[in-house]
Structure formats: C-alpha cells, structure tokens
Amino acid sequence: MTIFPTILIPRYVGIGLITFAGVGLQNAVNVTDGLDGLAAGSVLISLLGALSFLGAEPSVIISIGSAAGICLGFLWHNSYPASVFMGDVGAHFFAGLLLSLCIVSGAFLFIIPIAFIFGLEIISVAIQIISIRCFNKKIFLMSPVHHHFEMLGWKETQIVTRFWIVHAAGMLILMSLLFLLIFLV
C-alpha cells in the first residue's frame, strides 16, 4: 500500500491503518456535526483541498465534484437555522469518501491535512475525557471544542465561520509541509 508518493508499507499494516483511520474519521465527522453547517462546510473545504492536491485522475475529479455538489446542496438546508440534519449516515458517508479519495490517490497520509478540523474536534473530546478521568478536572467548559466556544458566549454562526477558516488554514499549512517532505525525501 502506498501511504505517500514515495513510501510503501506492507498490506497488513495498511489494512490496520485504514481501519483505524476509518473508524476515527467517522467518529470525528460525527462529533463535528454539532452546529448547523459545521460538518458539511468543513467537508466541502476538505473536498476543495483534496481536489487541488489529489485530483490527478478523472475518476477522483468526478468523485470530488459530485461530493462537493452534494455538500453544497445539503449545506443550503443545513446552514443556520438548519431545516435538515446530517446525522450518522451523512457523517459516515463523507468520512468514508474523504478516506477513500486518499487511498485511491495513493497518498494515504494526505488524510491528515484533509481531516484537520475533524482531528482537532475528536482530540478535544479525548483530552476532556482523559482530564476528567485522570485529574477529575475539565479542560474545556464542554466538549467537543465547538461547544466550549458556545459556552463562552460565541454565536453559532461565528463559531462555524471561524472553524471553517481554521480548517482551511490548517489544511493548507499541513499540505505544504507534506509537499516539502515529498521534495526532501
């Protein structure tokens, strides 16, 4: 299995990585779907990043374009105040799609930048759980972290917009670092 344009790993290791990443990403996208438009908009940003960095094959371009269209149509009804909600099925679909795009493109490690905001959200949940269990103290007012900002008094639309900006910036920075690794290796 190719995890990076120049790195091959044994098949059994790849299957383990894909399984771990798949389950983790499904949970992360599901957790991110706590505010109107947050998960769908973040997936759309991820798809645009995937298109610019993974879109070499026509089948990948068509898949990304179709998924982006689905996201835009859904986001129209899911933006604040939402009349339609993503739920588990949508979160699992988009997580599986993002992971599949990275696998098919032969660049599995690109799931890290593409899933940047989803990773931050699920890590905030893990940090909160560990902190409560080990130290009997909360780090965040509420987790995942987008609810922490709600508890601080931020408006839902402000949180969603800022998370989209953080996601786009984090994704671009991490993709740039991965490309530097490609040229240095």
N, CA, C and O of each residue as an XYZ file, in Angstrom:
740
protein
N       0.848     -1.180      0.000
C       0.000      0.000      0.000
C       0.887      1.234      0.000
O       1.902      1.281      0.695
N       0.500      2.231     -0.781
C       1.231      3.495     -0.836
C       0.574      4.481      0.122
O      -0.601      4.813     -0.035
N       1.332      4.952      1.118
C       0.770      5.932      2.042
C       1.245      7.339      1.714
O       0.697      8.322      2.214
N       2.242      7.426      0.891
C       2.839      8.690      0.481
C       3.431      8.404     -0.883
O       3.787      7.256     -1.148
N       3.555      9.372     -1.751
C       4.050      9.065     -3.096
C       5.342      8.243     -3.145
O       5.593      7.562     -4.139
N       6.156      8.294     -2.104
C       7.423      7.557     -2.136
C       7.542      6.497     -1.046
O       8.603      5.889     -0.902
N       6.484      6.260     -0.278
C       6.559      5.330      0.850
C       5.564      4.190      0.665
O       4.361      4.415      0.540
N       6.083      2.964      0.649
C       5.245      1.768      0.590
C       5.299      1.067      1.938
O       6.345      1.035      2.586
N       4.165      0.501      2.361
C       4.127     -0.265      3.605
C       3.487     -1.615      3.318
O       2.771     -1.759      2.328
N       3.739     -2.619      4.182
C       3.117     -3.934      3.982
C       1.588     -3.841      4.022
O       1.020     -2.978      4.691
N       0.951     -4.736      3.301
C      -0.510     -4.727      3.173
C      -1.208     -4.839      4.526
O      -2.176     -4.120      4.771
N      -0.740     -5.723      5.412
C      -1.407     -5.905      6.704
C      -1.308     -4.655      7.568
O      -2.230     -4.356      8.327
N      -0.209     -3.925      7.465
C      -0.080     -2.654      8.192
C      -1.055     -1.633      7.600
O      -1.694     -0.872      8.327
N      -1.154     -1.632      6.280
C      -2.074     -0.722      5.600
C      -3.522     -0.966      5.981
O      -4.288     -0.023      6.184
N      -3.896     -2.241      6.078
C      -5.275     -2.572      6.462
C      -5.562     -2.070      7.877
O      -6.641     -1.542      8.144
N      -4.603     -2.233      8.772
C      -4.768     -1.726     10.137
C      -4.887     -0.208     10.175
O      -5.734      0.334     10.885
N      -4.041      0.478      9.412
C      -4.101      1.944      9.357
C      -5.429      2.435      8.786
O      -6.032      3.372      9.307
N      -5.871      1.793      7.716
C      -7.135      2.193      7.088
C      -8.302      1.977      8.047
O      -9.189      2.825      8.150
N      -8.303      0.850      8.746
C      -9.378      0.561      9.700
C      -9.396      1.594     10.820
O     -10.449      2.134     11.157
N      -8.235      1.865     11.390
C      -8.126      2.848     12.473
C      -8.552      4.234     11.992
O      -9.330      4.917     12.657
N      -8.040      4.641     10.840
C      -8.376      5.963     10.299
C      -9.852      6.056      9.939
O     -10.482      7.093     10.150
N     -10.404      4.976      9.398
C     -11.814      4.986      9.013
C     -12.741      5.152     10.196
O     -13.639      5.994     10.176
N     -12.527      4.356     11.226
C     -13.367      4.444     12.426
C     -13.171      5.801     13.107
O     -14.135      6.440     13.529
N     -11.921      6.225     13.204
C     -11.634      7.515     13.835
C     -12.248      8.685     13.086
O     -12.827      9.585     13.695
N     -12.122      8.673     11.763
C     -12.658      9.774     10.966
C     -14.182      9.787     10.986
O     -14.792     10.856     11.004
N     -14.800      8.612     10.985
C     -16.265      8.574     11.072
C     -16.743      9.196     12.381
O     -17.693      9.978     12.390
N     -16.090      8.851     13.474
C     -16.445      9.447     14.761
C     -16.174     10.945     14.764
O     -16.975     11.723     15.284
N     -15.052     11.349     14.188
C     -14.671     12.761     14.196
C     -15.656     13.619     13.402
O     -16.049     14.693     13.858
N     -16.053     13.156     12.224
C     -17.027     13.919     11.425
C     -18.367     13.956     12.156
O     -19.045     14.983     12.159
N     -18.744     12.854     12.766
C     -19.997     12.797     13.518
C     -19.981     13.774     14.692
O     -20.975     14.458     14.938
N     -18.875     13.846     15.412
C     -18.737     14.760     16.547
C     -18.766     16.215     16.069
O     -19.309     17.083     16.753
N     -18.188     16.479     14.910
C     -18.138     17.838     14.368
C     -19.517     18.324     13.942
O     -19.739     19.530     13.831
N     -20.432     17.415     13.706
C     -21.773     17.769     13.239
C     -22.661     18.243     14.387
O     -23.820     17.838     14.473
N     -22.139     19.090     15.265
C     -22.904     19.567     16.405
C     -23.476     20.959     16.228
O     -24.328     21.379     17.011
N     -23.023     21.683     15.213
C     -23.545     23.020     14.922
C     -24.018     23.057     13.476
O     -23.495     22.336     12.626
N     -24.993     23.888     13.205
C     -25.565     23.969     11.861
C     -24.515     24.380     10.837
O     -23.959     25.476     10.914
N     -24.249     23.505      9.887
C     -23.338     23.796      8.791
C     -21.876     23.507      9.055
O     -21.068     23.579      8.129
N     -21.503     23.182     10.288
C     -20.084     22.998     10.602
C     -19.482     21.797      9.883
O     -18.450     21.931      9.226
N     -20.094     20.648      9.992
C     -19.532     19.447      9.362
C     -19.610     19.530      7.843
O     -18.633     19.225      7.158
N     -20.757     19.938      7.308
C     -20.919     19.990      5.851
C     -19.975     21.007      5.223
O     -19.361     20.724      4.194
N     -19.850     22.177      5.823
C     -18.923     23.183      5.303
C     -17.478     22.737      5.408
O     -16.674     22.999      4.513
N     -17.149     22.065      6.496
C     -15.782     21.558      6.671
C     -15.465     20.465      5.657
O     -14.351     20.406      5.135
N     -16.437     19.600      5.374
C     -16.241     18.571      4.351
C     -16.039     19.227      2.991
O     -15.198     18.784      2.209
N     -16.800     20.272      2.704
C     -16.650     20.983      1.431
C     -15.246     21.572      1.300
O     -14.630     21.475      0.238
N     -14.742     22.175      2.360
C     -13.374     22.706      2.353
C     -12.374     21.571      2.150
O     -11.412     21.719      1.397
N     -12.594     20.448      2.814
C     -11.720     19.281      2.644
C     -11.729     18.790      1.204
O     -10.686     18.429      0.659
N     -12.906     18.777      0.589
C     -13.012     18.328     -0.804
C     -12.280     19.277     -1.749
O     -11.650     18.830     -2.708
N     -12.355     20.566     -1.491
C     -11.620     21.527     -2.321
C     -10.112     21.326     -2.168
O      -9.364     21.410     -3.143
N      -9.676     21.062     -0.938
C      -8.265     20.754     -0.720
C      -7.858     19.469     -1.408
O      -6.783     19.383     -2.001
N      -8.724     18.469     -1.326
C      -8.440     17.191     -1.991
C      -8.376     17.370     -3.497
O      -7.535     16.760     -4.159
N      -9.251     18.196     -4.044
C      -9.253     18.436     -5.488
C      -7.951     19.081     -5.944
O      -7.399     18.723     -6.985
N      -7.472     20.024     -5.163
C      -6.258     20.720     -5.576
C      -5.000     19.876     -5.406
O      -4.007     20.103     -6.097
N      -5.030     18.904     -4.493
C      -3.818     18.137     -4.239
C      -3.889     16.676     -4.683
O      -2.855     16.054     -4.927
N      -5.091     16.127     -4.788
C      -5.219     14.715     -5.152
C      -5.867     14.506     -6.511
O      -5.917     13.378     -7.002
N      -6.363     15.570     -7.127
C      -7.175     15.444     -8.325
C      -6.415     15.220     -9.607
O      -6.529     16.031    -10.526
N      -5.648     14.160     -9.709
C      -4.901     13.868    -10.931
C      -5.678     12.945    -11.863
O      -5.577     13.073    -13.083
N      -6.441     12.028    -11.310
C      -7.182     11.061    -12.122
C      -8.605     11.553    -12.364
O      -9.220     12.140    -11.473
N      -9.130     11.316    -13.567
C     -10.506     11.747    -13.861
C     -11.540     11.173    -12.890
O     -12.487     11.870    -12.524
N     -11.379      9.928    -12.471
C     -12.353      9.335    -11.547
C     -12.339     10.046    -10.195
O     -13.384     10.204     -9.564
N     -11.162     10.473     -9.752
C     -11.053     11.210     -8.489
C     -11.701     12.583     -8.636
O     -12.413     13.034     -7.739
N     -11.458     13.246     -9.762
C     -12.045     14.567    -10.002
C     -13.569     14.481    -10.035
O     -14.252     15.326     -9.458
N     -14.096     13.472    -10.701
C     -15.552     13.296    -10.781
C     -16.133     13.003     -9.400
O     -17.181     13.540     -9.043
N     -15.462     12.157     -8.626
C     -15.939     11.837     -7.273
C     -15.953     13.077     -6.390
O     -16.916     13.321     -5.664
N     -14.880     13.856     -6.456
C     -14.799     15.071     -5.639
C     -15.863     16.076     -6.073
O     -16.531     16.678     -5.232
N     -16.021     16.256     -7.377
C     -17.031     17.190     -7.873
C     -18.442     16.788     -7.478
O     -19.250     17.632     -7.092
N     -18.737     15.499     -7.574
C     -20.062     15.003     -7.179
C     -20.301     15.219     -5.689
O     -21.369     15.677     -5.284
N     -19.306     14.887     -4.880
C     -19.446     15.049     -3.430
C     -19.559     16.526     -3.050
O     -20.311     16.876     -2.140
N     -18.818     17.392     -3.740
C     -18.915     18.831     -3.470
C     -20.312     19.339     -3.806
O     -20.862     20.171     -3.085
N     -20.884     18.845     -4.890
C     -22.255     19.210     -5.239
C     -23.249     18.751     -4.190
O     -24.178     19.481     -3.841
N     -23.053     17.543     -3.688
C     -23.910     17.029     -2.613
C     -23.784     17.923     -1.382
O     -24.783     18.278     -0.756
N     -22.551     18.280     -1.043
C     -22.304     19.136      0.126
C     -22.975     20.496     -0.023
O     -23.613     20.987      0.908
N     -22.828     21.102     -1.199
C     -23.432     22.420     -1.417
C     -24.952     22.361     -1.308
O     -25.569     23.213     -0.667
N     -25.547     21.358     -1.931
C     -26.998     21.206     -1.847
C     -27.465     20.979     -0.423
O     -28.472     21.542      0.008
N     -26.729     20.154      0.303
C     -27.078     19.876      1.693
C     -26.859     21.107      2.566
O     -27.680     21.409      3.433
N     -25.755     21.820      2.340
C     -25.404     22.983      3.151
C     -26.458     24.084      3.034
O     -26.676     24.842      3.979
N     -27.103     24.168      1.883
C     -28.168     25.156      1.696
C     -29.258     24.972      2.759
O     -29.796     25.949      3.280
N     -29.572     23.728      3.071
C     -30.633     23.433      4.040
C     -30.094     23.211      5.452
O     -30.865     23.193      6.412
N     -28.777     23.041      5.587
C     -28.178     22.755      6.884
C     -27.556     23.988      7.526
O     -27.174     23.942      8.696
N     -27.445     25.097      6.780
C     -26.885     26.308      7.374
C     -27.898     26.905      8.358
O     -29.093     26.615      8.296
N     -27.398     27.733      9.252
C     -28.207     28.265     10.354
C     -29.390     29.069      9.849
O     -29.188     29.915      8.978
N     -30.579     28.874     10.320
C     -31.056     27.784     11.171
C     -31.381     26.554     10.319
O     -32.128     26.650      9.346
N     -30.839     25.440     10.675
C     -30.935     24.224      9.861
C     -32.354     23.667      9.828
O     -33.070     23.656     10.829
N     -32.730     23.204      8.635
C     -34.011     22.509      8.497
C     -33.787     21.028      8.184
O     -34.714     20.222      8.269
N     -32.543     20.676      7.820
C     -32.165     19.292      7.529
C     -30.869     19.016      8.289
O     -30.009     19.891      8.390
N     -30.730     17.806      8.820
C     -29.560     17.461      9.623
C     -28.821     16.275      9.019
O     -29.432     15.401      8.405
N     -27.500     16.250      9.196
C     -26.657     15.231      8.574
C     -26.838     13.863      9.226
O     -27.115     12.883      8.536
N     -26.688     13.788     10.515
C     -26.824     12.520     11.220
C     -25.668     11.568     10.951
O     -24.690     11.921     10.293
N     -25.803     10.360     11.470
C     -24.752      9.349     11.343
C     -24.499      8.949      9.898
O     -23.350      8.789      9.486
N     -25.564      8.788      9.132
C     -25.411      8.306      7.753
C     -24.584      9.286      6.929
O     -23.670      8.875      6.215
N     -24.893     10.570      7.021
C     -24.142     11.574      6.271
C     -22.705     11.680      6.743
O     -21.786     11.773      5.930
N     -22.507     11.666      8.061
C     -21.156     11.763      8.610
C     -20.307     10.572      8.178
O     -19.145     10.739      7.808
N     -20.874      9.391      8.223
C     -20.124      8.193      7.828
C     -19.842      8.191      6.328
O     -18.766      7.777      5.896
N     -20.808      8.653      5.538
C     -20.592      8.734      4.089
C     -19.428      9.668      3.767
O     -18.513      9.292      3.034
N     -19.461     10.879      4.311
C     -18.419     11.853      3.983
C     -17.056     11.435      4.530
O     -16.037     11.662      3.878
N     -17.023     10.832      5.713
C     -15.754     10.344      6.255
C     -15.183      9.247      5.367
O     -13.995      9.259      5.047
N     -16.020      8.308      4.972
C     -15.574      7.233      4.084
C     -15.106      7.759      2.746
O     -14.124      7.268      2.188
N     -15.800      8.755      2.229
C     -15.415      9.346      0.949
C     -14.049     10.018      1.036
O     -13.201      9.807      0.170
N     -13.830     10.825      2.073
C     -12.540     11.506      2.220
C     -11.398     10.498      2.342
O     -10.348     10.661      1.721
N     -11.612      9.464      3.140
C     -10.586      8.436      3.304
C     -10.346      7.691      1.996
O      -9.200      7.433      1.628
N     -11.412      7.349      1.299
C     -11.288      6.628      0.023
C     -10.518      7.434     -1.008
O      -9.715      6.877     -1.758
N     -10.752      8.731     -1.054
C     -10.034      9.578     -2.011
C      -8.528      9.527     -1.774
O      -7.743      9.466     -2.721
N      -8.136      9.553     -0.513
C      -6.702      9.496     -0.192
C      -6.110      8.135     -0.531
O      -4.981      8.056     -1.015
N      -6.852      7.073     -0.284
C      -6.358      5.723     -0.577
C      -6.227      5.518     -2.077
O      -5.193      5.051     -2.554
N      -7.278      5.867     -2.829
C      -7.277      5.672     -4.282
C      -6.183      6.509     -4.945
O      -5.598      6.094     -5.946
N      -5.912      7.676     -4.390
C      -4.887      8.553     -4.960
C      -3.475      8.092     -4.625
O      -2.506      8.642     -5.149
N      -3.346      7.089     -3.757
C      -2.024      6.608     -3.367
C      -1.307      7.560     -2.432
O      -0.078      7.568     -2.363
N      -2.080      8.366     -1.710
C      -1.493      9.335     -0.787
C      -2.278      9.306      0.526
O      -2.913     10.290      0.906
N      -2.223      8.171      1.203
C      -2.995      7.962      2.425
C      -2.705      9.024      3.480
O      -3.614      9.438      4.199
N      -1.455      9.474      3.585
C      -1.093     10.455      4.612
C      -1.778     11.804      4.418
O      -1.831     12.609      5.348
N      -2.303     12.060      3.218
C      -2.998     13.321      2.994
C      -4.323     13.391      3.752
O      -4.964     14.442      3.771
N      -4.739     12.295      4.372
C      -5.933     12.340      5.208
C      -5.682     13.244      6.417
O      -6.628     13.806      6.968
N      -4.438     13.389      6.830
C      -4.123     14.231      7.996
C      -4.487     15.693      7.735
O      -5.232     16.269      8.527
N      -3.995     16.322      6.656
C      -4.425     17.708      6.427
C      -5.887     17.829      6.003
O      -6.568     18.778      6.389
N      -6.367     16.879      5.217
C      -7.744     16.965      4.729
C      -8.740     16.870      5.885
O      -9.814     17.467      5.826
N      -8.397     16.135      6.916
C      -9.287     15.965      8.071
C      -8.848     16.818      9.263
O      -9.109     16.450     10.408
N      -8.196     17.933      9.014
C      -7.602     18.751     10.075
C      -8.604     19.125     11.173
O      -8.369     18.832     12.345
N      -9.706     19.761     10.807
C     -10.652     20.239     11.826
C     -11.345     19.075     12.525
O     -11.672     19.157     13.709
N     -11.565     18.000     11.789
C     -12.195     16.827     12.403
C     -11.256     16.227     13.450
O     -11.697     15.771     14.504
N      -9.964     16.233     13.147
C      -8.968     15.759     14.103
C      -8.936     16.612     15.357
O      -8.873     16.086     16.468
N      -8.981     17.936     15.184
C      -8.991     18.825     16.350
C     -10.213     18.567     17.233
O     -10.116     18.567     18.460
N     -11.344     18.352     16.601
C     -12.579     18.125     17.359
C     -12.503     16.827     18.167
O     -12.846     16.815     19.349
N     -12.061     15.743     17.544
C     -12.033     14.458     18.246
C     -10.917     14.436     19.298
O     -11.056     13.786     20.334
N      -9.823     15.137     19.040
C      -8.749     15.240     20.035
C      -9.239     16.020     21.253
O      -8.880     15.690     22.383
N     -10.058     17.055     21.034
C     -10.595     17.810     22.176
C     -11.474     16.925     23.058
O     -11.483     17.076     24.280
N     -12.205     16.013     22.448
C     -13.029     15.073     23.221
C     -12.130     14.135     24.023
O     -12.376     13.895     25.205
N     -11.089     13.606     23.381
C     -10.165     12.693     24.072
C      -9.463     13.398     25.232
O      -9.330     12.830     26.316
N      -9.018     14.623     25.008
C      -8.349     15.387     26.070
C      -9.303     15.604     27.244
O      -8.910     15.464     28.403
N     -10.542     15.943     26.945
C     -11.525     16.182     28.007
C     -11.780     14.911     28.820
O     -11.828     14.955     30.049
N     -11.940     13.793     28.136
C     -12.196     12.522     28.829
C     -11.003     12.134     29.697
O     -11.178     11.766     30.859
N      -9.796     12.212     29.148
C      -8.587     11.861     29.911
C      -8.431     12.781     31.113
O      -8.109     12.321     32.209
N      -8.656     14.074     30.918
C      -8.518     15.031     32.012
C      -9.520     14.758     33.135
O      -9.174     14.845     34.313
N     -10.743     14.434     32.774
C     -11.765     14.154     33.796
C     -11.449     12.853     34.526
O     -11.558     12.786     35.750
N     -11.058     11.820     33.782
C     -10.787     10.506     34.400
C      -9.526     10.515     35.263
O      -9.503      9.922     36.341
N      -8.478     11.189     34.785
C      -7.192     11.141     35.492
C      -7.051     12.223     36.559
O      -6.476     11.981     37.620
N      -7.576     13.415     36.279
C      -7.340     14.547     37.177
C      -8.621     15.102     37.795
O      -8.584     16.039     38.593
N      -9.762     14.509     37.411
C     -11.058     14.941     37.923
C     -11.308     16.431     37.666
O     -11.924     17.121     38.478
N     -10.813     16.912     36.516
C     -10.936     18.323     36.173
C     -11.187     18.470     34.676
O     -10.590     17.763     33.866
N     -12.076     19.394     34.318
C     -12.355     19.672     32.913
C     -11.371     20.709     32.373
O     -11.015     21.665     33.061
N     -10.941     20.502     31.133
C     -10.113     21.496     30.450
C     -11.015     22.456     29.682
O     -10.798     23.668     29.690
N     -12.018     21.909     29.026
C     -12.978     22.705     28.262
C     -14.273     22.802     29.059
O     -14.597     21.905     29.838
N     -15.009     23.883     28.863
C     -16.307     24.008     29.523
C     -17.243     22.896     29.074
O     -18.073     22.409     29.842
N     -17.089     22.503     27.802
C     -17.869     21.414     27.223
C     -17.103     20.925     26.002
O     -16.451     21.712     25.316
N     -17.179     19.650     25.737
C     -16.505     19.149     24.535
C     -17.537     18.491     23.639
O     -18.570     18.037     24.131
N     -17.288     18.426     22.334
C     -16.122     18.872     21.590
C     -15.946     20.396     21.655
O     -16.823     21.122     22.124
N     -14.811     20.845     21.181
C     -14.372     22.213     21.407
C     -15.329     23.261     20.833
O     -15.364     24.386     21.331
N     -16.105     22.923     19.801
C     -17.044     23.934     19.293
C     -18.105     24.274     20.346
O     -18.600     25.401     20.376
N     -18.455     23.328     21.195
C     -19.409     23.612     22.272
C     -18.761     24.446     23.378
O     -19.454     25.188     24.074
N     -17.456     24.336     23.547
C     -16.730     25.173     24.501
C     -16.916     26.646     24.134
O     -17.169     27.487     24.997
N     -16.787     26.942     22.835
C     -16.952     28.326     22.392
C     -18.406     28.789     22.525
O     -18.660     29.968     22.772
N     -19.349     27.877     22.362
C     -20.755     28.218     22.619
C     -20.948     28.616     24.077
O     -21.641     29.586     24.383
N     -20.326     27.853     24.973
C     -20.445     28.142     26.403
C     -19.774     29.470     26.766
O     -20.150     30.106     27.751
N     -18.787     29.887     25.977
C     -18.136     31.178     26.201
C     -18.979     32.342     25.687
O     -18.647     33.504     25.921
N     -20.069     32.030     24.986
C     -20.969     33.076     24.517
C     -20.841     33.436     23.047
O     -21.492     34.371     22.582
N     -20.009     32.705     22.307
C     -19.894     32.980     20.877
C     -21.186     32.569     20.184
O     -21.846     31.616     20.597
N     -21.541     33.297     19.125
C     -22.713     32.932     18.326
C     -22.380     31.712     17.477
O     -21.235     31.510     17.072
N     -23.399     30.909     17.220
C     -23.204     29.682     16.439
C     -22.606     29.974     15.067
O     -21.694     29.274     14.626
N     -23.106     30.989     14.397
C     -22.597     31.322     13.058
C     -21.146     31.788     13.113
O     -20.372     31.516     12.195
N     -20.775     32.487     14.179
C     -19.395     32.941     14.351
C     -18.459     31.751     14.557
O     -17.366     31.718     13.991
N     -18.874     30.793     15.347
C     -18.061     29.597     15.587
C     -17.861     28.831     14.288
O     -16.741     28.440     13.959
N     -18.943     28.617     13.552
C     -18.868     27.854     12.305
C     -17.929     28.533     11.318
O     -17.066     27.880     10.731
N     -18.092     29.842     11.131
C     -17.240     30.572     10.184
C     -15.775     30.517     10.601
O     -14.901     30.294      9.763
N     -15.505     30.715     11.869
C     -14.111     30.690     12.336
C     -13.510     29.292     12.222
O     -12.330     29.151     11.900
N     -14.304     28.266     12.482
C     -13.805     26.898     12.332
C     -13.506     26.591     10.875
O     -12.535     25.891     10.586
N     -14.311     27.093      9.952
C     -14.021     26.912      8.528
C     -12.692     27.569      8.172
O     -11.893     27.000      7.429
N     -12.455     28.770      8.706
C     -11.199     29.480      8.431
C     -10.018     28.710      9.008
O      -9.003     28.529      8.334
N     -10.144     28.260     10.247
C      -9.068     27.480     10.886
C      -8.817     26.192     10.109
O      -7.668     25.787      9.933
N      -9.875     25.552      9.647
C      -9.732     24.313      8.878
C      -8.984     24.569      7.579
O      -8.052     23.837      7.244
N      -9.382     25.595      6.851
C      -8.718     25.902      5.577
C      -7.247     26.247      5.800
O      -6.383     25.769      5.066
N      -6.959     27.068      6.801
C      -5.573     27.455      7.079
C      -4.743     26.258      7.536
O      -3.627     26.059      7.057
N      -5.277     25.468      8.451
C      -4.553     24.293      8.937
C      -4.302     23.282      7.841
O      -3.226     22.688      7.766
N      -5.301     23.086      6.987
C      -5.155     22.143      5.879
C      -4.067     22.610      4.917
O      -3.240     21.809      4.482
N      -4.060     23.891      4.586
C      -3.043     24.416      3.666
C      -1.637     24.307      4.253
O      -0.693     23.944      3.551
N      -1.503     24.619      5.524
C      -0.185     24.528      6.173
C       0.303     23.081      6.195
O       1.451     22.812      5.842
N      -0.555     22.148      6.606
C      -0.147     20.743      6.669
C       0.139     20.164      5.287
O       1.068     19.370      5.134
N      -0.644     20.548      4.282
C      -0.376     20.061      2.923
C       0.945     20.615      2.407
O       1.691     19.913      1.726
N       1.233     21.861      2.726
C       2.517     22.440      2.321
C       3.674     21.686      2.965
O       4.685     21.418      2.317
N       3.521     21.348      4.237
C       4.570     20.585      4.920
C       4.737     19.195      4.313
O       5.860     18.715      4.167
N       3.627     18.546      3.958
C       3.725     17.230      3.317
C       4.414     17.329      1.959
O       5.209     16.459      1.602
N       4.116     18.379      1.205
C       4.787     18.545     -0.082
C       6.274     18.828      0.093
O       7.086     18.381     -0.717
N       6.637     19.559      1.129
C       8.061     19.754      1.415
C       8.735     18.419      1.697
O       9.862     18.188      1.259
N       8.053     17.540      2.425
C       8.597     16.207      2.689
C       8.797     15.419      1.403
O       9.780     14.692      1.259
N       7.859     15.564      0.466
C       7.987     14.858     -0.811
C       9.272     15.275     -1.514
O      10.008     14.432     -2.027
N       9.537     16.561     -1.535
C      10.710     17.053     -2.253
C      12.007     16.830     -1.489
O      13.080     16.791     -2.091
N      11.922     16.684     -0.168
C      13.128     16.441      0.622
C      13.503     14.968      0.671
O      14.663     14.632      0.907
N      12.525     14.079      0.448
C      12.785     12.634      0.529
C      13.301     12.117     -0.785
O      13.577     10.924     -0.914
